[in-house]
Amino acid sequence: MEDTTNQPPTADASLYNGQPSDTGSSCPSAGLTSRTPSTSDDVRNGVSVENVPSGNKQWFVLRVTYGRIIKAKAFVEAKELEYYVPLRYKEIRKQGKKRIITEPLLPSFLFVHASAEQVDSLLQDKSIKPLENTALLSYYYDHTSHCEKSPTKNPPLIIADTAMDNFIRLTSIHNPHIIPVTSDNIKYKLGDEVVITEGEFKDIHGRVTRIAGQQRVVVELFDGCLVATAYIPTDALSFLKI
């Protein structure tokens, strides 16, 4: 896959699956990239989209230095750790034909499913600083809480399995109208917690809002990481009681 991380993630999302960036008029099946053998036809080189809790493994959010998401992916893959890199699917026209290309959706982040000890070992590897002593990967910290033993420090951000499952479900869908958004350009309403009940986005949980005049559902994985579905009609939504 061509490293196009210098482009801002402004539209179209899906899941990294090790395929070339120019995939033609239709997209291949997608799945978690991992050393674990696939158990489904819908998953390539990874585990099922259903994230089954495994021992003391957790989903850690790692920050990637600018323009180096492909190198970061290769580094984690070489360590045989389970990881996840969502992609954006984008429609383009090439020589008069419509084609689909893939680019990193969140070029500044990589998600690793591992124990705290495994992630610490990964980030302490001396080869992680190959250029100008700048770390290829580092922790993304949870700024909403503090460490018990160091009250002035924030702990690494960990994503709950259920939240990660929901995010993976959304970003696995091959729809070029899925877009990353910022909290600045969306406004929620009271009672907007919903689950989508039909269509390709069925079972996605999120908050309903209007973006560019269209009703969509937004999934917020953590502060600053928000992804919106394509247009969702009201009769395909079930509003949840809070």
N, C-alpha and C positions, 0 to 999 in steps of 0.2 A: 504494500500500500504506500502510496506517495505521501510523504510528510508535508501536509499543508497547514500546519498549525499556526502560521503567521496570519491566517485569516480569522477574523472574529467569529465566534459561534452565534450567529444571528438567526439561523433557521434550520429546520429539518434535523430530526434526531433518530438514531437507532443504535444498534449494539455492535461492538467490535467483534469480528469473527475471523480475522486473518485473511480476508479476501482482498484482491486488488482494488484500488480506489475507483477504477472505471469498470463497473460490473455489467454494463450493457443495459438493455431495456427492462430487465427485471432483476430484482435483488435476490441473493442467495439466502438460505436459511441462516439464522443468526443464533449465537449462544454465548455463554460465559466462556472466556478464554481461560483455560486451566490445563494442568497436567492430568487432571482426572478424565478418564475415557468418557465419551459421550454415551448417554443412555437413551437418547431420543433422536428421531429423524430431524427434529426441529432444532437440534443443538449440534454445533460443530466444535470439536476440540475442547469440550468443556463439560460443565455440569448443567443439570436442568435449571430452567428459569425459576422453578420452585426451589428456594434456598432452604435446604434442610439443615437445622442447627447441628453443628458437629463439634462435640467436646468444648474446648475453650476458645474456639475460633470466633472472631468478631469481624465486622466490616470496618476497617480503618480508612480514613480519607487521607491520601498523601498528596502533597503539593508538588507539582512538576515545574522545573525551571522553564522559562519561556522558550517555545519552539523545540522542545525536546521530548514530546510525548512518545514518539516512536522509539527513541532510545530508552526511555523509562520503561516502556512495555517490554522491550527485549531484555532489559536488565532483570526485571521481576520474573519474566518467563524462564530465564536461565537459572533462577533460584528455585524453580519448580513450585512456585506459590500460586494459589488460585487468585486471579485478579479480574477486574472488569473495567473496560474502557468503552463508554458509549459513543456511538457515531451519529452524525447527522447525515441523512439521505437527501440528496439534492438533485432535482431534475435539471438537465441542461440539454441544449441542442448541439449536436456535433455532425457536421456535414449533412445537415437537414434532417437528422434522425434524433429522436428523443432518447436520452441515455440517463442512467442514474450513477452518480458518483458518491463516494463516501468520504467524509472528513470527520476529525474528532469533534464531538459536540462540546466537550469541556476540556480544552487542551491544557488547562492548568491543574487538572486533577486526575488521579488514578485511584481506584478502589481496590483494596487488598483484603481478602478473607483469610485471616490467619490468627494465630495466637499473638499476644503482646510480645512474648519472647522472640517469636519469629520476625515480627516487624522491627523490633529493636535491633536484632542481628542484621537484618537487611539494611537498615539505615546506618549502621556502624561499619559496614563494609568499606574498606579503604578505596576500592575501585569506584565508589559512587561519586567521587569528585575527580573526574577525568580531565576537565577543562577549567583552567584558571581558578582551581580550588573552590568552585561553586558546586554545591551538592545537587546532584541530579534529582533526588527525591528528599522530601522532608515531611515531618508531621504537619497536618493542618489541625490547629488547636480549637478546642471548644471554648469559645469566649463567654459562654453563659454559666460556666461553673469554674471551680477552683480545686486544686489538688489538696487532699487532706493534710499531707505532711508539709506542703509548701503553699500556704494560702494566697501568696502573691502570684502563683503560676497557674496557667490553664492546662488541663489535661488534653491529650490527643482526642480529636473528635471521633466518636464511634457511632455508626448508624445501626439502628435496630434492624433485626432480620425482616420484620414485617414491612418496615418502611423501604428497605432495600428491595424486597420482592416487588413491591408496588412500582418503584422507580424502574426496575429492570423490565417489568411487564410493559410499561409505557414506552420505554426507549428501545424495546425490541421490535416494535411495530414498524413495518416498512411503509411509512406514510410521510411524504415530503412536506406535509403541512404541520407536522409536529415541530414546535419551535421553543428554544430557550427564551425566557423573558426575565425582566427585572421587576422588582416590587414597585419601582417608580412609575411604571406604565400600566398597572392593573389596579382595580378597585374591587374589593370584595363586598358582599352584602351579608346581612345577618341571616343565619340559617343556610349558609352556602356550602356546608360540608355535604358532599354527595358521593354516591357510587354509581358508576355507569352500568346500566342494566342490559344493554344490547349493542350490537354492532362490533366492529373490530376493537373498540376500546372497552369492551365489557369487563366488569370487575375492577376497573381502575378506580381508586379512591382519590379524592382531591377536593378542591374548592372551585366553585363555579364563578366565572367572571366573564366580562366582555372585553375582547381584544380586537382592535381594528373593526369594530362593529359586529363581531361574531361572538356567539356564546361558546365558551370553551371551558375545559376543566384544567386547573393548574395543580401540578404535584410539586410540593416544596420538600426537597430532601434535607436541606439545611439552609440557614440564612445565606442568601446570595445564589443558591442553586435551585432554580425554578424552571420547570418545563411544562409547556401547555400542549394539550391535545389539539387536534383539528376541531372544526365546528361540531358541536353536540346538540341535537334537538332536545327540547325540554322533556318530551315524552320518553327519552332514553335515560333520564336521570331519576334517581331515588334520593330524596333529601334525608339526611341522617339527623336524628335528634341528638343534641349536644347536652 
